[in-house]
Every structure is written in structure tokens, then in C-alpha cells.
């Protein structure tokens, strides 16, 4: 499997999520046949401590923001990520409010193309946050470094980081954080390669998530978080049925009432089984197709 991934790297770079889905299925099959968890199969540690989950705040209306803040607060979730809107007053008010509760990082989603505009917008927010994700155009390394030096914020790499090789150009003079998303990186084994690359570069790591992802990717994210070890600076994901109408597997990998994921002894493979209604639907589809 590793050899195939290496030989087809350029193709995987174009279709990372599709390859991730196939690779996760192969790893599940191999691990189940061996009667071990996927962590044992690929040689990574298991999660050995409760994992705090980041509260993610979108750029929705003021009412939606306050509802989210109340719900996340009720779950005891202090670590937060705030999507920036570009509205100085709105972003400042929300950042100030969330900073009272715990550590805050910002997500700009390549909001600015002009570095000076990015610095002007982020400087007033810097007292409330410790990092910002992708403030300028993807792979604008001089621009991101300039933002870091002017604001004191660490820079989280997401769109600029799709393969381990993408980390090499990151210049000195800034604190860089690698955002690990298993589907973005093309699967579990390539994510582990990215963990090793980030560690060699002295970077901290965040395990990110796709919006509305199911427990399949959340489970893979737990493996990535355990592999990152002491370099892990934040974990997004595992929202499960807090966000989805229903999950597609059991058990649903999600945080508890304390806003944490407790270490679990997953059975062979990923330790997940299809949700019965989903399995019945696939069975019916096969009958119809025949």
C-alpha cells in the first residue's frame, strides 16, 4: 500500500479525498483480518488522554453566534476558532468575547490579498488570539511571514499545506502550525508522513476537520492527534450528531458533555460498524440493482 501511494503520488495529489476513502477501507480490512486496531497496524500510539475539542464559530449572524457561544459554553468548550468576516467591529467584538473563555485562534480563509491590509485588520485582534489561519493568498510565504512578524500571531497552514513537501518553503522568522486534515492530505499514511515532516520542521500541529464530517474521518483524526503527541495544539472535529441529523456508523465518535473525547478501546480495524439503517439501505439497493 505504501509503495502504491508513492508510485501514484501525483495522481493522489489531484484526488486526495477519494484516495483517503479507499485507503481507510483497505486499512480497516487489513486490521480486522489481523484482529488489531488500525493504530497497531500502522505503528502509531493510541490516544491515552481526554482530548479537548475546539469550538468552531462561523461567520453567521449575531443571533447565531450568541446561540453557538451559549451551547459551546454549556459543554465547557473554552478552546475556540473564529472565522473572520472582514468586518472590523464584528470580528473584534466576537474575538474579545471568546478570549474571555479560553484560547482563541482565528481563521481568515485567505481573506486578504494585500499584506498591509491583512496586518491592519489583524493587529487589533492580536491581543485576543494566539494564531491565525491562512491570512493571505495560499503559499504567499513572504506575506504570511510579514503578518506573523507584525502581529506576533502564529500562522496556521491549511490551503498552503496539502503535502509534506509543502512545508519545506516555510521561512524562518515565524511560528508555523501545520493543519492536519486526513482527507485533504490523501489518507492516513500520508498524514503520518505529514506529522513526521512537521516534526522535522519544528512545527506544532492542529488536527482539522471537514464541515459535517462523519465519524469515519473523526476516527481517523483521533489517530492523527495521537501521532502528533505533545506537538498537538488543537483538535477540531468529532461533532457527530451534534451537527449531523444522523451518523453513518456506530459508535458515533463525538465529544461528551465536557467538550472532550475520552480515550476509547476501539475494536479491530477502525472499530466502527455501519449504522443499521444505512446497511439496510445498501442491501435494498443491491437487490434493486440485480
MIDOSE-1310 file (N, C-alpha, C; in nm, 2 decimals, decimal comma, always signed):
residues 290
xxxx	+0,08/-0,12/+0,00/+0,00/+0,00/+0,00/+0,09/+0,12/+0,00; +0,19/+0,13/+0,08/+0,28/+0,24/+0,09/+0,35/+0,26/-0,05; +0,39/+0,15/-0,11/+0,46/+0,16/-0,24/+0,36/+0,22/-0,35; +0,24/+0,17/-0,34/+0,14/+0,22/-0,44/+0,11/+0,37/-0,42
xxxx	+0,11/+0,41/-0,29/+0,09/+0,56/-0,26/+0,20/+0,64/-0,32; +0,32/+0,59/-0,30/+0,44/+0,66/-0,35/+0,44/+0,67/-0,50; +0,41/+0,55/-0,57/+0,42/+0,55/-0,71/+0,31/+0,63/-0,78; +0,20/+0,66/-0,71/+0,09/+0,73/-0,76/+0,07/+0,87/-0,70
xxxx	+0,18/+0,92/-0,64/+0,17/+1,05/-0,56/+0,10/+1,16/-0,64; +0,14/+1,18/-0,76/+0,09/+1,30/-0,84/-0,06/+1,28/-0,86; -0,11/+1,16/-0,89/-0,25/+1,14/-0,91/-0,32/+1,16/-0,78; -0,27/+1,11/-0,67/-0,33/+1,13/-0,54/-0,34/+1,28/-0,50
xxxx	-0,24/+1,35/-0,54/-0,25/+1,50/-0,51/-0,37/+1,56/-0,58; -0,41/+1,51/-0,69/-0,53/+1,56/-0,76/-0,66/+1,51/-0,70; -0,66/+1,40/-0,64/-0,78/+1,34/-0,58/-0,76/+1,29/-0,44; -0,72/+1,37/-0,35/-0,68/+1,32/-0,22/-0,80/+1,26/-0,14
xxxx	-0,92/+1,32/-0,15/-1,03/+1,27/-0,07/-1,07/+1,13/-0,11; -1,08/+1,11/-0,24/-1,12/+0,98/-0,30/-1,02/+0,87/-0,25; -0,89/+0,90/-0,26/-0,79/+0,81/-0,22/-0,80/+0,78/-0,07; -0,82/+0,89/+0,01/-0,84/+0,87/+0,15/-0,95/+0,77/+0,18
xxxx	-1,06/+0,78/+0,11/-1,17/+0,69/+0,14/-1,13/+0,54/+0,11; -1,06/+0,52/+0,00/-1,02/+0,39/-0,04/-0,92/+0,33/+0,06; -0,82/+0,42/+0,09/-0,72/+0,37/+0,18/-0,77/+0,34/+0,32; -0,86/+0,42/+0,37/-0,92/+0,39/+0,50/-0,99/+0,25/+0,50
xxxx	-1,06/+0,22/+0,39/-1,13/+0,09/+0,38/-1,03/-0,02/+0,38; -0,92/+0,00/+0,30/-0,81/-0,11/+0,30/-0,75/-0,13/+0,44; -0,72/-0,02/+0,50/-0,66/-0,03/+0,64/-0,76/-0,10/+0,73; -0,88/-0,07/+0,72/-0,98/-0,14/+0,81/-0,99/-0,29/+0,78
xxxx	-0,98/-0,32/+0,65/-0,99/-0,47/+0,61/-0,86/-0,54/+0,67; -0,74/-0,48/+0,65/-0,62/-0,54/+0,69/-0,62/-0,56/+0,84; -0,66/-0,45/+0,91/-0,66/-0,46/+1,06/-0,76/-0,56/+1,11; -0,88/-0,56/+1,06/-0,98/-0,66/+1,10/-0,93/-0,80/+1,08
xxxx	-0,87/-0,83/+0,97/-0,81/-0,96/+0,94/-0,71/-1,00/+1,04; -0,63/-0,90/+1,09/-0,52/-0,93/+1,19/-0,58/-0,92/+1,33; -0,70/-0,88/+1,35/-0,76/-0,87/+1,48/-0,70/-0,76/+1,56; -0,66/-0,65/+1,50/-0,60/-0,54/+1,57/-0,66/-0,41/+1,53
xxxx	-0,64/-0,30/+1,61/-0,68/-0,17/+1,57/-0,59/-0,11/+1,46; -0,64/-0,01/+1,39/-0,56/+0,04/+1,28/-0,43/+0,10/+1,34; -0,44/+0,16/+1,46/-0,31/+0,22/+1,52/-0,21/+0,11/+1,53; -0,24/-0,01/+1,57/-0,15/-0,12/+1,58/-0,09/-0,16/+1,45
xxxx	-0,18/-0,16/+1,35/-0,13/-0,20/+1,21/-0,03/-0,10/+1,15; -0,05/+0,03/+1,17/+0,04/+0,13/+1,11/+0,15/+0,17/+1,21; +0,15/+0,12/+1,33/+0,25/+0,15/+1,43/+0,25/+0,29/+1,49; +0,13/+0,34/+1,53/+0,12/+0,46/+1,60/+0,06/+0,44/+1,73
xxxx	+0,08/+0,53/+1,83/+0,02/+0,52/+1,96/-0,13/+0,54/+1,96; -0,19/+0,49/+2,06/-0,34/+0,52/+2,08/-0,35/+0,64/+2,16; -0,47/+0,71/+2,15/-0,50/+0,82/+2,23/-0,50/+0,78/+2,38; -0,43/+0,84/+2,46/-0,42/+0,80/+2,60/-0,46/+0,90/+2,71
xxxx	-0,53/+1,01/+2,66/-0,58/+1,11/+2,75/-0,70/+1,18/+2,69; -0,79/+1,23/+2,77/-0,90/+1,31/+2,72/-0,86/+1,42/+2,63; -0,93/+1,43/+2,51/-0,89/+1,53/+2,41/-0,99/+1,64/+2,40; -0,95/+1,76/+2,44/-1,04/+1,87/+2,43/-1,07/+1,91/+2,28
xxxx	-1,20/+1,94/+2,25/-1,24/+1,97/+2,11/-1,26/+2,12/+2,10; -1,21/+2,17/+1,99/-1,22/+2,31/+1,97/-1,37/+2,35/+1,93; -1,42/+2,46/+1,98/-1,55/+2,51/+1,94/-1,52/+2,60/+1,82; -1,59/+2,57/+1,71/-1,57/+2,64/+1,59/-1,69/+2,74/+1,56
xxxx	-1,66/+2,86/+1,55/-1,76/+2,97/+1,53/-1,75/+3,02/+1,38; -1,86/+3,01/+1,31/-1,86/+3,05/+1,17/-1,89/+3,20/+1,17; -1,91/+3,25/+1,05/-1,93/+3,39/+1,02/-2,08/+3,43/+1,01; -2,16/+3,36/+1,09/-2,31/+3,37/+1,07/-2,35/+3,50/+1,14
xxxx	-2,48/+3,52/+1,16/-2,54/+3,64/+1,22/-2,51/+3,65/+1,37; -2,54/+3,76/+1,42/-2,51/+3,78/+1,56/-2,59/+3,69/+1,65; -2,72/+3,66/+1,61/-2,80/+3,57/+1,69/-2,74/+3,43/+1,69; -2,70/+3,39/+1,57/-2,64/+3,25/+1,56/-2,51/+3,24/+1,64
xxxx	-2,43/+3,35/+1,64/-2,31/+3,35/+1,71/-2,34/+3,33/+1,86; -2,43/+3,41/+1,91/-2,46/+3,40/+2,06/-2,52/+3,27/+2,10; -2,60/+3,21/+2,01/-2,65/+3,07/+2,03/-2,54/+2,97/+2,04; -2,45/+2,98/+1,94/-2,33/+2,89/+1,94/-2,25/+2,91/+2,07
xxxx	-2,23/+3,04/+2,11/-2,15/+3,06/+2,23/-2,21/+3,00/+2,35; -2,34/+3,01/+2,36/-2,41/+2,95/+2,48/-2,40/+2,80/+2,48; -2,42/+2,74/+2,36/-2,42/+2,60/+2,35/-2,28/+2,54/+2,38; -2,18/+2,61/+2,32/-2,04/+2,56/+2,35/-2,00/+2,59/+2,49
xxxx	-2,04/+2,70/+2,55/-2,02/+2,73/+2,69/-2,08/+2,62/+2,78; -2,20/+2,58/+2,75/-2,27/+2,48/+2,83/-2,19/+2,35/+2,83; -2,12/+2,32/+2,71/-2,04/+2,20/+2,70/-1,90/+2,22/+2,76; -1,87/+2,33/+2,81/-1,74/+2,35/+2,87/-1,63/+2,37/+2,77
xxxx	-1,66/+2,41/+2,65/-1,56/+2,42/+2,55/-1,50/+2,56/+2,54; -1,38/+2,58/+2,60/-1,31/+2,71/+2,60/-1,22/+2,74/+2,48; -1,16/+2,63/+2,43/-1,07/+2,65/+2,31/-1,16/+2,68/+2,19; -1,13/+2,78/+2,12/-1,22/+2,83/+2,01/-1,14/+2,87/+1,88
xxxx	-1,21/+2,85/+1,77/-1,16/+2,90/+1,64/-1,27/+2,99/+1,59; -1,24/+3,11/+1,55/-1,33/+3,21/+1,49/-1,30/+3,24/+1,35; -1,40/+3,22/+1,26/-1,39/+3,25/+1,12/-1,41/+3,41/+1,11; -1,32/+3,47/+1,05/-1,32/+3,62/+1,03/-1,41/+3,66/+0,92
xxxx	-1,48/+3,77/+0,93/-1,57/+3,82/+0,83/-1,51/+3,93/+0,75; -1,41/+4,00/+0,80/-1,35/+4,12/+0,74/-1,42/+4,25/+0,79; -1,52/+4,23/+0,87/-1,59/+4,35/+0,93/-1,51/+4,38/+1,07; -1,44/+4,49/+1,08/-1,35/+4,51/+1,19/-1,43/+4,51/+1,32
xxxx	-1,54/+4,58/+1,33/-1,62/+4,59/+1,46/-1,67/+4,45/+1,50; -1,73/+4,38/+1,40/-1,79/+4,25/+1,43/-1,68/+4,15/+1,47; -1,57/+4,14/+1,40/-1,46/+4,05/+1,43/-1,40/+4,08/+1,57; -1,38/+4,21/+1,60/-1,32/+4,25/+1,73/-1,41/+4,21/+1,84
xxxx	-1,54/+4,24/+1,83/-1,64/+4,21/+1,94/-1,64/+4,06/+1,97; -1,64/+3,98/+1,86/-1,65/+3,84/+1,88/-1,52/+3,78/+1,94; -1,41/+3,83/+1,89/-1,28/+3,78/+1,94/-1,26/+3,82/+2,09; -1,30/+3,94/+2,12/-1,29/+3,98/+2,26/-1,38/+3,89/+2,35
xxxx	-1,50/+3,86/+2,31/-1,59/+3,78/+2,38/-1,54/+3,64/+2,40; -1,48/+3,58/+2,30/-1,44/+3,44/+2,31/-1,31/+3,43/+2,39; -1,22/+3,54/+2,38/-1,10/+3,53/+2,45/-1,12/+3,53/+2,60; -1,23/+3,58/+2,65/-1,26/+3,57/+2,79/-1,28/+3,43/+2,84
xxxx	-1,31/+3,34/+2,75/-1,34/+3,20/+2,78/-1,22/+3,11/+2,77; -1,13/+3,13/+2,69/-1,01/+3,04/+2,67/-0,93/+3,08/+2,55; -0,84/+2,99/+2,51/-0,75/+3,02/+2,40/-0,83/+3,03/+2,27; -0,79/+3,13/+2,19/-0,86/+3,16/+2,06/-0,77/+3,17/+1,95
xxxx	-0,80/+3,10/+1,84/-0,73/+3,12/+1,71/-0,83/+3,17/+1,61; -0,78/+3,24/+1,51/-0,86/+3,30/+1,40/-0,84/+3,22/+1,27; -0,94/+3,22/+1,19/-0,94/+3,16/+1,06/-0,98/+3,26/+0,95; -0,88/+3,30/+0,87/-0,91/+3,41/+0,77/-0,95/+3,35/+0,64
xxxx	-0,91/+3,23/+0,61/-0,95/+3,16/+0,48/-0,90/+3,25/+0,36; -0,78/+3,29/+0,37/-0,72/+3,37/+0,26/-0,80/+3,50/+0,23; -0,84/+3,56/+0,33/-0,94/+3,68/+0,32/-0,87/+3,80/+0,25; -0,74/+3,82/+0,27/-0,67/+3,93/+0,22/-0,57/+3,89/+0,11
xxxx	-0,56/+3,97/+0,01/-0,45/+3,96/-0,09/-0,34/+4,06/-0,07; -0,38/+4,17/+0,00/-0,28/+4,27/+0,03/-0,23/+4,25/+0,17; -0,10/+4,24/+0,19/-0,04/+4,21/+0,32/-0,06/+4,32/+0,41; -0,05/+4,44/+0,37/-0,07/+4,56/+0,45/-0,21/+4,56/+0,51
xxxx	-0,31/+4,53/+0,42/-0,45/+4,52/+0,47/-0,47/+4,41/+0,57; -0,40/+4,30/+0,55/-0,41/+4,19/+0,65/-0,36/+4,23/+0,78; -0,24/+4,30/+0,78/-0,18/+4,34/+0,91/-0,27/+4,44/+0,98; -0,32/+4,54/+0,90/-0,41/+4,64/+0,96/-0,53/+4,58/+1,03
xxxx	-0,59/+4,48/+0,96/-0,71/+4,42/+1,02/-0,68/+4,32/+1,14; -0,56/+4,26/+1,13/-0,53/+4,16/+1,24/-0,46/+4,22/+1,36; -0,40/+4,33/+1,35/-0,33/+4,39/+1,46/-0,42/+4,42/+1,58; -0,55/+4,47/+1,56/-0,64/+4,49/+1,67/-0,69/+4,36/+1,73
xxxx	-0,68/+4,25/+1,66/-0,73/+4,13/+1,71/-0,62/+4,05/+1,78; -0,50/+4,08/+1,75/-0,39/+4,00/+1,81/-0,39/+3,99/+1,96; -0,43/+4,09/+2,04/-0,43/+4,08/+2,18/-0,52/+3,96/+2,23; -0,62/+3,92/+2,15/-0,72/+3,82/+2,19/-0,69/+3,68/+2,14
xxxx	-0,59/+3,67/+2,05/-0,57/+3,54/+1,98/-0,42/+3,50/+1,99; -0,40/+3,37/+1,96/-0,26/+3,33/+1,96/-0,21/+3,29/+1,82; -0,31/+3,27/+1,72/-0,27/+3,23/+1,59/-0,38/+3,27/+1,49; -0,34/+3,27/+1,36/-0,44/+3,30/+1,25/-0,41/+3,20/+1,14
xxxx	-0,52/+3,15/+1,08/-0,50/+3,05/+0,98/-0,52/+3,12/+0,84; -0,42/+3,10/+0,76/-0,42/+3,15/+0,62/-0,47/+3,29/+0,60; -0,40/+3,39/+0,65/-0,44/+3,53/+0,63/-0,44/+3,58/+0,49; -0,34/+3,54/+0,41/-0,33/+3,60/+0,28/-0,34/+3,48/+0,17
xxxx	-0,29/+3,50/+0,05/-0,31/+3,41/-0,05/-0,23/+3,28/-0,02; -0,28/+3,16/-0,06/-0,21/+3,04/-0,03/-0,07/+3,04/-0,09; +0,02/+2,99/+0,00/+0,17/+2,98/-0,03/+0,24/+3,12/-0,05; +0,17/+3,23/-0,01/+0,24/+3,35/-0,01/+0,33/+3,36/+0,12
xxxx	+0,44/+3,29/+0,11/+0,53/+3,27/+0,23/+0,58/+3,41/+0,28; +0,63/+3,50/+0,20/+0,68/+3,63/+0,25/+0,56/+3,70/+0,32; +0,44/+3,70/+0,25/+0,33/+3,77/+0,31/+0,29/+3,71/+0,45; +0,28/+3,58/+0,46/+0,24/+3,52/+0,59/+0,35/+3,55/+0,69
xxxx	+0,48/+3,54/+0,65/+0,58/+3,58/+0,75/+0,57/+3,72/+0,80; +0,54/+3,81/+0,71/+0,53/+3,95/+0,74/+0,41/+3,97/+0,84; +0,30/+3,90/+0,82/+0,19/+3,91/+0,91/+0,23/+3,86/+1,05; +0,30/+3,75/+1,05/+0,34/+3,70/+1,18/+0,44/+3,79/+1,25
xxxx	+0,53/+3,85/+1,18/+0,63/+3,94/+1,25/+0,56/+4,07/+1,30; +0,46/+4,12/+1,22/+0,39/+4,24/+1,26/+0,29/+4,23/+1,37; +0,23/+4,11/+1,38/+0,12/+4,09/+1,48/+0,16/+4,00/+1,59; +0,27/+3,92/+1,58/+0,30/+3,83/+1,68/+0,22/+3,70/+1,68
xxxx	+0,13/+3,69/+1,58/+0,05/+3,57/+1,57/+0,12/+3,45/+1,50; +0,10/+3,33/+1,55/+0,15/+3,22/+1,48/+0,06/+3,20/+1,35; +0,12/+3,14/+1,25/+0,04/+3,12/+1,12/+0,01/+2,97/+1,11; -0,12/+2,94/+1,09/-0,17/+2,81/+1,07/-0,18/+2,78/+0,92
xxxx	-0,11/+2,68/+0,87/-0,11/+2,65/+0,73/-0,22/+2,54/+0,70; -0,31/+2,58/+0,61/-0,42/+2,49/+0,56/-0,42/+2,48/+0,41; -0,47/+2,58/+0,34/-0,47/+2,57/+0,19/-0,32/+2,57/+0,14; -0,23/+2,62/+0,21/-0,09/+2,62/+0,17/-0,02/+2,49/+0,20
xxxx	-0,09/+2,39/+0,26/-0,03/+2,27/+0,31/-0,12/+2,15/+0,27; -0,08/+2,09/+0,15/-0,16/+1,98/+0,10/-0,07/+1,85/+0,09; +0,06/+1,87/+0,10/+0,15/+1,75/+0,10/+0,27/+1,78/+0,20; +0,34/+1,68/+0,25/+0,45/+1,71/+0,33/+0,55/+1,80/+0,27
xxxx	+0,57/+1,79/+0,14/+0,67/+1,88/+0,07/+0,64/+2,03/+0,08; +0,51/+2,06/+0,10/+0,47/+2,20/+0,11/+0,52/+2,27/+0,23; +0,57/+2,20/+0,33/+0,62/+2,26/+0,45/+0,76/+2,32/+0,43; +0,84/+2,26/+0,34/+0,98/+2,29/+0,32/+1,00/+2,44/+0,29
xxxx	+0,92/+2,51/+0,21/+0,95/+2,65/+0,18/+0,92/+2,75/+0,30; +0,86/+2,70/+0,40/+0,82/+2,80/+0,51/+0,95/+2,86/+0,57; +0,96/+2,99/+0,56/+1,08/+3,06/+0,60/+1,09/+3,07/+0,75; +1,21/+3,10/+0,80/+1,24/+3,13/+0,94/+1,18/+3,26/+0,97
xxxx	+1,16/+3,29/+1,10/+1,12/+3,42/+1,15/+0,97/+3,42/+1,18; +0,90/+3,30/+1,17/+0,76/+3,30/+1,21/+0,73/+3,16/+1,28; +0,63/+3,16/+1,36/+0,59/+3,03/+1,42/+0,48/+2,97/+1,33; +0,51/+2,86/+1,27/+0,42/+2,79/+1,17/+0,35/+2,67/+1,24
xxxx	+0,23/+2,65/+1,21/+0,15/+2,54/+1,26/+0,09/+2,47/+1,14; +0,10/+2,34/+1,14/+0,05/+2,26/+1,03/-0,09/+2,21/+1,06; -0,18/+2,23/+0,98/-0,32/+2,19/+0,99/-0,34/+2,05/+0,92; -0,35/+1,95/+1,00/-0,36/+1,81/+0,95/-0,51/+1,78/+0,93
xxxx	-0,55/+1,76/+0,80/-0,68/+1,71/+0,77/-0,66/+1,58/+0,69; -0,71/+1,47/+0,74/-0,67/+1,34/+0,67/-0,72/+1,34/+0,53; -0,84/+1,38/+0,50/-0,89/+1,37/+0,37/-0,82/+1,47/+0,27; -0,78/+1,59/+0,32/-0,70/+1,68/+0,24/-0,57/+1,63/+0,20
xxxx	-0,50/+1,55/+0,30/-0,37/+1,50/+0,27/-0,37/+1,37/+0,20; -0,48/+1,31/+0,17/-0,48/+1,19/+0,09/-0,48/+1,06/+0,16; -0,52/+1,07/+0,29/-0,53/+0,94/+0,37/-0,44/+0,94/+0,49; -0,45/+0,83/+0,56/-0,38/+0,81/+0,69/-0,23/+0,81/+0,68
xxxx	-0,18/+0,72/+0,59/-0,04/+0,71/+0,58/+0,03/+0,84/+0,53; -0,03/+0,91/+0,44/+0,03/+1,04/+0,40/+0,02/+1,14/+0,52; -0,09/+1,13/+0,60/-0,10/+1,22/+0,71/+0,01/+1,19/+0,81; +0,05/+1,06/+0,83/+0,16/+1,03/+0,92/+0,29/+1,08/+0,86
xxxx	+0,30/+1,08/+0,73/+0,42/+1,14/+0,67/+0,43/+1,29/+0,70; +0,31/+1,35/+0,69/+0,30/+1,49/+0,72/+0,33/+1,53/+0,87; +0,29/+1,44/+0,96/+0,32/+1,46/+1,10/+0,48/+1,45/+1,12; +0,54/+1,36/+1,05/+0,69/+1,35/+1,06/+0,75/+1,47/+1,00
xxxx	+0,70/+1,52/+0,89/+0,76/+1,64/+0,82/+0,75/+1,76/+0,91; +0,63/+1,78/+0,97/+0,61/+1,89/+1,06/+0,70/+1,89/+1,18; +0,72/+1,77/+1,23/+0,81/+1,75/+1,35/+0,95/+1,78/+1,31; +0,99/+1,74/+1,19/+1,13/+1,78/+1,15/+1,15/+1,93/+1,13
xxxx	+1,04/+2,00/+1,09/+1,05/+2,14/+1,08/+1,02/+2,22/+1,21; +1,00/+2,14/+1,32/+0,98/+2,21/+1,45/+0,84/+2,27/+1,46; +0,75/+2,23/+1,38/+0,61/+2,29/+1,38/+0,52/+2,22/+1,48; +0,43/+2,30/+1,54/+0,32/+2,25/+1,61/+0,22/+2,20/+1,51
xxxx	+0,11/+2,13/+1,56/+0,01/+2,07/+1,47/-0,13/+2,09/+1,53; -0,22/+2,11/+1,44/-0,36/+2,11/+1,47/-0,43/+2,00/+1,38; -0,52/+1,92/+1,44/-0,59/+1,83/+1,36/-0,72/+1,90/+1,32; -0,74/+1,92/+1,19/-0,86/+1,99/+1,14/-0,97/+1,89/+1,10
xxxx	-1,08/+1,95/+1,05/-1,19/+1,86/+1,01/-1,26/+1,93/+0,89; -1,33/+1,85/+0,82/-1,42/+1,90/+0,71/-1,56/+1,93/+0,78; -1,63/+2,03/+0,73/-1,76/+2,06/+0,79/-1,86/+1,95/+0,77; -1,92/+1,90/+0,88/-2,02/+1,80/+0,87/-1,96/+1,66/+0,84
xxxx	-1,83/+1,64/+0,87/-1,78/+1,51/+0,85/-1,84/+1,41/+0,95; -1,84/+1,28/+0,90/-1,90/+1,17/+0,98/-1,79/+1,12/+1,08; -1,83/+1,01/+1,15/-1,74/+0,95/+1,25/-1,62/+0,88/+1,18; -1,63/+0,85/+1,05/-1,52/+0,78/+0,98/-1,40/+0,87/+0,99
xxxx	-1,41/+0,99/+0,94/-1,30/+1,08/+0,94/-1,26/+1,13/+1,08; -1,36/+1,14/+1,17/-1,33/+1,18/+1,31/-1,25/+1,07/+1,37; -1,27/+0,95/+1,34/-1,19/+0,84/+1,40/-1,05/+0,84/+1,34; -1,03/+0,87/+1,21/-0,90/+0,89/+1,16/-0,83/+1,01/+1,22
xxxx	-0,91/+1,11/+1,25/-0,85/+1,23/+1,32/-0,79/+1,20/+1,45; -0,85/+1,10/+1,53/-0,80/+1,06/+1,66/-0,67/+1,00/+1,64; -0,65/+0,92/+1,54/-0,52/+0,86/+1,51/-0,41/+0,96/+1,48; -0,45/+1,06/+1,40/-0,36/+1,17/+1,37/-0,32/+1,25/+1,50
xxxx	-0,42/+1,27/+1,58/-0,40/+1,35/+1,71/-0,30/+1,28/+1,80; -0,32/+1,14/+1,81/-0,23/+1,07/+1,89/-0,09/+1,06/+1,84; -0,08/+1,06/+1,70/+0,05/+1,06/+1,64/+0,12/+1,19/+1,66; +0,05/+1,30/+1,66/+0,11/+1,43/+1,68/+0,17/+1,45/+1,82
xxxx	+0,11/+1,38/+1,92/+0,16/+1,38/+2,06/+0,16/+1,51/+2,12; +0,28/+1,55/+2,18/+0,29/+1,67/+2,25/+0,29/+1,79/+2,16; +0,31/+1,77/+2,03/+0,31/+1,88/+1,93/+0,16/+1,92/+1,90; +0,06/+1,85/+1,95/-0,08/+1,88/+1,91/-0,12/+2,01/+1,99
xxxx	-0,17/+2,11/+1,91/-0,21/+2,24/+1,97/-0,36/+2,26/+1,96; -0,43/+2,17/+1,90/-0,58/+2,19/+1,89/-0,64/+2,07/+1,81; -0,76/+2,04/+1,84/-0,83/+1,94/+1,77/-0,97/+1,98/+1,73; -1,00/+1,98/+1,60/-1,13/+2,02/+1,55/-1,20/+1,88/+1,51
xxxx	-1,33/+1,88/+1,51/-1,40/+1,76/+1,46/-1,47/+1,68/+1,57; -1,51/+1,56/+1,53/-1,59/+1,47/+1,62/-1,72/+1,54/+1,67; -1,78/+1,62/+1,58/-1,91/+1,68/+1,61/-2,02/+1,58/+1,60; -2,01/+1,48/+1,52/-2,11/+1,37/+1,51/-2,25/+1,42/+1,50
xxxx	-2,33/+1,37/+1,59/-2,47/+1,40/+1,59/-2,50/+1,54/+1,66; -2,40/+1,61/+1,71/-2,42/+1,74/+1,75/-2,44/+1,83/+1,63; -2,40/+1,79/+1,51/-2,41/+1,86/+1,39/-2,50/+1,79/+1,28; -2,48/+1,66/+1,27/-2,54/+1,57/+1,17/-2,68/+1,53/+1,22
xxxx	-2,77/+1,51/+1,13/-2,91/+1,46/+1,17/-2,89/+1,32/+1,22; -2,80/+1,24/+1,15/-2,76/+1,11/+1,20/-2,63/+1,07/+1,14; -2,56/+0,99/+1,21/-2,42/+0,94/+1,17/-2,44/+0,82/+1,09; -2,33/+0,78/+1,02/-2,34/+0,66/+0,93/-2,28/+0,54/+0,99
xxxx	-2,22/+0,55/+1,11/-2,16/+0,44/+1,17/-2,19/+0,44/+1,32; -2,17/+0,33/+1,39/-2,18/+0,31/+1,53/-2,05/+0,25/+1,58; -2,00/+0,30/+1,70/-2,05/+0,41/+1,77/-2,01/+0,54/+1,71; -2,09/+0,65/+1,74/-2,06/+0,78/+1,68/-1,95/+0,84/+1,76
xxxx	-1,84/+0,88/+1,69/-1,73/+0,94/+1,75/-1,75/+1,08/+1,78; -1,78/+1,12/+1,90/-1,81/+1,26/+1,93/-1,77/+1,30/+2,07; -1,77/+1,43/+2,09/-1,73/+1,48/+2,23/-1,85/+1,46/+2,32; -1,81/+1,46/+2,45/-1,91/+1,44/+2,56/-1,96/+1,57/+2,61
xxxx	-2,03/+1,57/+2,72/-2,08/+1,69/+2,78/-1,98/+1,79/+2,84; -1,85/+1,74/+2,85/-1,74/+1,82/+2,90/-1,67/+1,88/+2,78; -1,71/+1,85/+2,66/-1,64/+1,90/+2,54/-1,51/+1,83/+2,51; -1,50/+1,71/+2,56/-1,38/+1,63/+2,54/-1,42/+1,49/+2,48
xxxx	-1,32/+1,43/+2,41/-1,33/+1,29/+2,37/-1,25/+1,21/+2,46; -1,31/+1,11/+2,53/-1,24/+1,02/+2,62/-1,17/+0,91/+2,54; -1,05/+0,87/+2,59/-0,99/+0,76/+2,52/-1,08/+0,64/+2,52; -1,08/+0,57/+2,41/-1,17/+0,45/+2,39/-1,10/+0,33/+2,34
xxxx	-1,14/+0,22/+2,38/-1,07/+0,09/+2,33/-1,15/+0,05/+2,21; -1,11/+0,10/+2,09/-1,18/+0,06/+1,97/-1,14/-0,09/+1,94; -1,24/-0,16/+1,88/-1,21/-0,30/+1,85/-1,14/-0,30/+1,72; -1,13/-0,42/+1,65/-1,04/-0,44/+1,53/-1,08/-0,34/+1,42
xxxx	-0,98/-0,30/+1,35/-1,00/-0,21/+1,24/-1,02/-0,07/+1,30; -1,11/+0,01/+1,24/-1,14/+0,14/+1,30/-1,24/+0,12/+1,41; -1,29/+0,00/+1,44/-1,38/-0,02/+1,55/-1,52/+0,04/+1,52; -1,56/+0,06/+1,40/-1,68/+0,12/+1,36/-1,76/+0,02/+1,27
xxxx	-1,89/+0,02/+1,29/-1,98/-0,06/+1,21/-2,08/+0,02/+1,14; -2,13/-0,01/+1,02/-2,24/+0,07/+0,96/-2,36/+0,08/+1,04; -2,42/+0,20/+1,04/-2,54/+0,22/+1,11/-2,65/+0,13/+1,05; -2,73/+0,05/+1,13/-2,82/-0,05/+1,07/-2,91/+0,00/+0,96
xxxx	-2,96/+0,12/+0,97/-3,05/+0,18/+0,87/-2,97/+0,19/+0,73; -2,84/+0,23/+0,75/-2,76/+0,25/+0,63/-2,73/+0,12/+0,56; -2,70/+0,02/+0,65/-2,67/-0,12/+0,59/-2,80/-0,17/+0,52; -2,91/-0,15/+0,58/-3,04/-0,20/+0,52/-3,06/-0,13/+0,38
xxxx	-3,03/+0,00/+0,38/-3,05/+0,08/+0,25/-2,96/+0,02/+0,14; -2,83/-0,01/+0,18/-2,74/-0,06/+0,08/-2,79/-0,20/+0,03; -2,84/-0,28/+0,13/-2,89/-0,41/+0,09/-3,00/-0,40/-0,01; -3,09/-0,31/+0,02/-3,21/-0,29/-0,07/-3,16/-0,24/-0,21
xxxx	-3,06/-0,15/-0,21/-3,01/-0,10/-0,34/-2,95/-0,21/-0,42; -2,88/-0,31/-0,35/-2,82/-0,42/-0,43/-2,93/-0,51/-0,49; -3,04/-0,53/-0,41/-3,15/-0,61/-0,46/-3,21/-0,54/-0,58; -3,23/-0,41/-0,57/-3,29/-0,34/-0,68/-3,21/-0,35/-0,81
xx	-3,07/-0,34/-0,79/-2,98/-0,34/-0,90/-2,98/-0,47/-0,97; -3,00/-0,58/-0,90/-3,00/-0,71/-0,96/-3,13/-0,74/-1,03
